[in-house]
Amino acid sequence: MSHKDYIREAIRFSEESMEEGGGPFGAVIVKDNEIIARAGNTVTPSNDPTAHAEINAIRKAAQYLNNFDLSGCVIYSSCEPCPMCLGAIYWARLERIYFAAGNADARYAGFDDSFIYNEIKKPFAQRSIQTIQMLRDEAFEVLEKWRQKEDKIQY
């Protein structure tokens, strides 16, 4: 299959997702020229605001590979990934991102991520959702224990 075939499969899943009550987004993950995960957006049917197509596909791929590290995999998305999905893609160590519609296209359809990108740039005290840091020293102790832990699995 070609890149166009994979992106068309993501687009097909986006329409299927929409028809089943989810958002109009789809994603596939490919490793060694084989689709290992397909997913649509299931935010509304599952009442899970994190159930974007890319997140769902990452979860399926990680389960399929029995590994949280998706190095060597490529994601194809029907739309440019939102900030949450982009973060998950980086954490999963996907090798490449191919997408069809862009952020401006998503904004046109009512899915505007620009406010999140703008919020991320602000110091937490200036963000629209009140953000308060507390008990940092206590939490830092646990992080220090993690840093010293010899049998940890680094991710």
Secondary structure by P-SEA (a helix, b strand, c coil): ccaaaaaaaaaaaaaaaaaaccccccccccccccccccccccccccccccccaaaaaaaaaaaaacccccccbbbbbcccccaaaaaaaaaaccccccccccaaaaaaacccaaaaaaaaaccccccccbbbbcaaaaaaaaaaaaaaccccccc
